[in-house]
Amino acid sequence: MQILGIDFTSRPRRAKPITALQCTLLGDHLEAGALHRLESFEAFEALLERPGPWIAGLDFPFGQARRFIRNIGWPEQWADYVGLAQGLGRAGFRSALDDYRRGRAAGDREHRRQSDALAGAISPQKLYGVPVGLMFFEGAPRLLASGVTVAGLQRGDPGRIAVEAYPGLLARHCIGRRSYKQDTRSKQTAAQTQARRDLLHAVRGAAVQDRYGLRVSAPDTLADDPGADTLDALLCAIQAAWAWRQGPPQFGLPASTDTLEGWIADPGLAQPGQG
């Protein structure tokens, strides 16, 4: 089975492309293959259009919290509110989220989905720091338009499957909360380099085999990138491979998955309350 691990960005360019790692899954053996650097959304859209069968793990939130959707008055169907967000345009979407936060009490401005809370992930409304809100805005409409099957959210082409990945969850399982990436050159450290090497070593060993049921083969060079985009793409591929082995229609997502919010594909979140 072809497995894709995709480290996403809300503004792809030469200096910071969308990074896609193509892998092959044979039984329980996941082998890393070709690395693709997608410098435009057009290239990302073309990747989604590739004929299957494949499953991709993508590192961005596919949905928003049900609480936010209800409070702001958006449609309570995933495809409908994704389409509404897209229709606002990037500036309009940003303004809608800024307006929503304004005047709300501290702690009630940005909401997390159930799987975010379990995984320790930030709110998909977040626009600053790591702008996962903009990643949702740029990524979710393209999944919708591509016609892929989006686990827990959209029935599409059964040969092209997308699951939401969160490499930080897998990384914490392997090396705890050690910092392993930094895009700013002046802030890159030897400790982060060692953390990436230790993370890759753990990924190729018992830490992943015991939890994800996979034997992983990947070259040492995947740990070279200080921003860890290539390493995160491998982690996304591992979560996608695990999801594939769980089988349709849920691909490892709980039966109770909220069809408005979606869910992160990971064995630690396979049942609500675990993580």
N, C-alpha and C positions, 0 to 999 in steps of 0.2 A: 504494500500500500504506500502511496506517495503521501508524505507528511510535510506540511509547510509550517515553519515557525516564523512569525512576522512581528518584528519590533517596529511599532508605528510611531509616526510623528505627525503633528497637526500642520506642519509646513515643510514638506520635503524639498530638499535642495541638495546640491553637490556636497556641501559641508555636513549636512545632516539628512541623509536619505532614509527612506523606509527600508529596513533591512529584512530580507527574506532568506531564510535558510531552507533549502530543499533537502529532505531526508527520505530514507527508505525504511519501511518497517516490514521485517520478515519474522513472523512469529512474535517473539518477545525481544527481538534484536532491532534497535533503532540505530541506523548509521547515518551520520551527517554527510551531506553531499555538497552540491553547488551553492554558492552564496551569491545572492542578487541584491544589488543596491539600486533602489528605485528612486530616482531623483525628481519624480513628478507624480501627481495623482493619476495622470493618464496611464503611466506605467503600472501603477497599483491596480487600476481598473482592468487593464489588460491581463494582469495576473489572475484576478478573480474570474475572468472569462475563460481561462484555460480549461479545456475539456477534462473531466474527471476520469477515473475516480481519484479524489484527493480529500484530505481534511486539513484545515488550517487552524492553528491557534494564533489569535491576534491579540496584541497587548493594548487594548483600549476598552473602555466601558461601552457595551452594546446598548445599554438602556439607562434610564433615570429612575430615581426612587419613586415608588407609588405615591408617597406623601407629597413630594414636590409636584408631580403631575396633577394630583387632585387639587392641591392648593392653588396652583397657577391657572387651573381650568383648561388644561390641554386634553385632547381626546384620550380616552382610556383604552386605546388599542395601540400596540407598538408601532405598526406601520403608519398609523395616522399621526401620532405625535412626532415620529421621526420626520415624516413629510412636512409637518407644520414647522418644525425647527429648521429644516432645510430652506423652506420658503421665506423665513425671516432674513436669510443672508447672514454672513458671519458677524457683521456689525450689529444687526438686529438681534441675533441670538445672544450676543454678549450683553447688549442693553437689557434684554428681557431678564437675564440672570442677575445682572446688577440691580435692576429695579426690584426684583423679588427679594433680594437680600436687604435692601434699604428699608430701615425702620423696623425690621424684625429683631426680636430679642437675641442676645448672644446665645449661641448654642442651638438656635432655631433658624439659621440662615442657609445652611447647606446640609442636605440630608444624604444619608448613605442608604444604599440598598441592603437587603438582608445579607447577601453574600459579601458585600463590602465590609460590613461589621464583623462577620465571622473571619474574613481574610485579613483584617487589619488594613484595608485599602481606604483611600480618601474618597470623598464625595465626588460623583461624576458631574457635579455642578462647578467644581473648582476651576477657576480661570487663571489663577496666578501660581507661581512656583512651577509645579508640574501641571500644565493646563489640560487636565484630562477632560474638562468640559469641551474644549475645542477639539480634542481627539474624538470624543463622541460625535460632535457636530460634523466633522469631516469624514469619519469612518462609517458610522451607522447608516447614513443615507446611501453610501456606496454599496454596502452589503445589501440593503433593500433593493436597490436598482439592479444589482447583478443577478438576482434570482437564485442565489445560493440558498441551501438549507441553513438556517441559523438556529442552532440548538436551543430549544426552549422558546423561540420567538417567531420563527417563520418556516413554513414548509415550502421548500423550493426544490431545486434540482437535487435528487438523492445522491448524485455522484460528486457534487461539490458541497462540502460541509464546512461551516465556520463555527468554531467554539471560542468563547472568550477566555483568554489566558491571562495570568497574572504572575510573571516570573519572580516578583518579589517574595511571593509565598513559598515557592520552591527553593529560592536562595536562602531564606530564613531557616527552612528545614535542614539545609546542608551546612551552613556556616553561621547560623544565628543572625544577629543584626550588624555584623561587620560591614563597613562601607567598602564596596567593590567597584564603584564607577564614579567618574567625574568628567564632564565635558570640558570644563574650563582648565586649560593647560596649567595655569599657575597654581591650581589647587590639587593637581594630581600628585599622589604620594606612592612611595614604595610599598607602604602597607596595603594600599588598594590593589596594587599589582599582585602582591602575594595572596590577597583575598580572592582575586579572580582565579589564580592558579589553584588555590585550595578548593574553590567552588567547582571548577572543572574536574578536578581529581575526584571530588565527592560524587559528582554527577555520573562519572564513569564507574562508580563503585557501588557498594552496598546501600548507600543512602537512598539512591533512586531505585535500585533493584528491589529493595524490601518494600518501599512505599508505593512505587508506581508499577512494579512488576516488569521492569524493562532493563535490558542490558544495553548500554549506550556506548557507541564508538564515535569519537570525535577527535579532531586533531588539536594539538597543543596551541596552535595559532589562534584558535577561537578566544583564548584568554588575553590576546595581545592588545586588543582595542581598549584604550583607557575609558571610553564611554560605555563599554560593555554592550553595545548594540548587537554585536555578533553573538556574544554569550547569552544575552537575553533572548535572542531569536532561537537558540538551541533550547533554552528552558521552555519557551512557548511550544516548541515542537514536541518536547517530552509530555507536556500537558495534553496536547492534541493527540499524541499517540496513545496515551492512557485513555482518553475519551473514546477513541476509535475502538479500542479493545473492550470497552463496556457495551458497545453496540447501540443500534437505533431502538426506539426513537429518541431516547433521552441522552445517550452518549455520556453517561455518568452523572447527569444532573438529577437531583431529587425529583420524584414524581410531583412533589408539591411546589416546584419552581414557579414563581410568580411570572406569568406570561406578559406582564407589563415591564418588569425589571430585567429579566434574564438572570443568568447565574455564571459564576466563574467555574471552569472545568478543572477540578483537582480532587484527588481522593480524600484529602483532609476536609473537604466541604461536601462530600457525597451525601451526607445526611445532615439536615438542619441541626444546629447545636454542636456539631463537631468542627474542629479546625485546629 
